[in-house]
Amino acid sequence: MDKKRSILNVSIAIITKVILLIFSLLLRRFLIKYVGNDANGVYSLYTSILGFLAIAELGVGTAINFSMYKPIVEGDTKKVSALYNLYKKVYIVIGAIILVAGLAIMPALPVLARGYSYDANLYLTFGIMLVSVVIEYAFSSKTSLINAYKNNYVTTLINSICIFLRRIIQLLVLIFFHSFELYLAAKIVAVLLQWALTEIYVRKHYKDIISTKEKVDKQTKDEVVKNTKAMFMHKIGAVLVNTADSIIISAFIGVAILGKYSNYLTIMTAMTSILTLFFSPLTAIIGHLCAEGNLREKKKYFRFMYFFNFTIGIIFFLGYYGVIEEIVGLLFGKDLIMDKSIPIIITINYFIQFMRQAVLLYRDATGAFYYDRWKPLIESVLNIGLSIAFVYLLGVVGVIVATIITNIIICHIIDPLVLYKYGFDGEKPTKYYLLNYGLILVFCGALAVLHFVMQTNSNLWIELVINGFIAVGIAFVPLVCLYIFSKTYRENTKKLFKKFGSFFKRRRPKFASESEFSCENNQNLTENVEQAKENSQGEIDENNKS
């Protein structure tokens, strides 16, 4: 496994995401202050609708990227070029489909934006966002080509620079013009810049691939079509589950409540997107590892990733619940704080979804996504049905409860079953089920304890710090127990600290002295001699036994 590339991809992704998160929260505060909470709710609605329209992507990206891993490992440039050309043509068509579908849905905007009172034109503002999304598909093939070669840090940097520029422009627009239309138009400028920078990088590093007009052979095309069909099912499920909640809340309750809810959701999704960066940049690297066919290595790294998944999950999601009310009050105003039931149910929902990260990473990397292609359809239909039924009974909480139910009874059963059967050569996931549901119950218990021991203070900053420390302290209790009683968790935790320790230990000043290099070389020589002695002694012992 390419450990250096893994650390580089993850590090760049996390650092840039944290910086952008700070600007995102600041920007939302100014949007509410200068334009209003209704505009904030409408922006969330537009994002959900455009996310729904992204279903036209059909999962082509994941399918073609998966097909690229093996030819890249084997050095088959012609096949990579053929897949790239196929990818490019398909995405032009997809962009056109999304544009037409977006224009078709415009007449329904007044119905979906229930209770909207801001004076900005719904059709104009939605049209601006639609154009910015369509432009992205013009260079999606090049972005995926860079990622397929395990250079996610490049696309992350380009994307982050452009988003940073966009948010600076949006901030200035809100302060000086108080214009929702110009606020949205800033994204078009940023996307055009991202296109230009991506084009420059690809033409410099992958000129041979993008300039060659290779065509995919029938066998490869059939494989891509098969995987695309599977990913299409996953895309439908993911889009319907992730976008339906906001659309249902807006249509059945109103954009004002959606605006309040979206403040909590923005912070949660921002945190989750940072945490998933520990996993998503590794898809290509795990894909290359799986392409080599070493089952033992695949399972070893999966166990490591799963326990790492739980470790960062329990710390950050308990931390979220501990401080979210104070953050919303400080950033957006005390009048936008919602009932405690909202953040607690959001926390449970997103933790349960986050606990799928290790499984989803390996599912996509091994190509096992084909075998559970019908699951997302069942999941999405059940989720929407329950959401509509529960929204009348429980309001916003009911919509989220519906998502929790579908995740627990469908996703957390089928995902690992498929991965173990097709990715791990038919192993039974029984132990995984017991461990996974057990850890989810542990989290819920810790969350209940946190809920009853949290403190209140007249100063929100003091309250935030106190409850933040309490949340992290409670999170470490089950982690310490796991470390003591679980040998597997203990071994993987030691590996984690060892990997980070060795990584930072290897860092040295660029202009080291000659004596430092001599010492290091002598140390390496000594280690090599010791290793040679051990190997020789091992051979002698084997000969004596014979």
Secondary structure, 3 states (H helix, E strand, C coil): CCHHHHHHHHHHHHHHHHHHHHHHHHHHHHHHHHCCHHHHHHHHHHHHHHHHHHHHHCCHHHHHHHHHHHHHHHCCHHHHHHHHHHHHHHHHHHHHHHHHHHHHHHHHHHHHCCCCCCCCCHHHHHHHHHHHHHHHCCCHHHHHHHHHCCCHHHHHHHHHHHHHHHHHHHHHHHHHCCCHHHHHHHHHHHHHHHHHHHHHHHHHHCHHHHHCCCCCCHHHHHHHHHHHHHHHHHHHHHHHHHHHHHHHHHHHCCHHHHHHHHHHHHHHHHHHHHHHCCCHHHHHHHHHHHHCCCHHHHHHHHHHHHHHHHHHHHHHHHHHHHHHHHHHHHHHCHHHCCCCHHHHHHHHHHHHHHCCHHHHHHHHHHCHHHHHCCHHHHHHHHHHHHHHHHHHHHCHHHHHHHHHHHHHHHHHHHHHHHHHHHHCCCCCCHHHHHHHHHHHHHHHHHHHHHHHHCCCCCCHHHHHHHHHHHHHHHHHHHHHHHHHHCHHHHHHHHHHHHHHHHHHHHCCCCCCCHHHHHHHHHHHHHHHHHHHHHHHHHHHHHHHHC
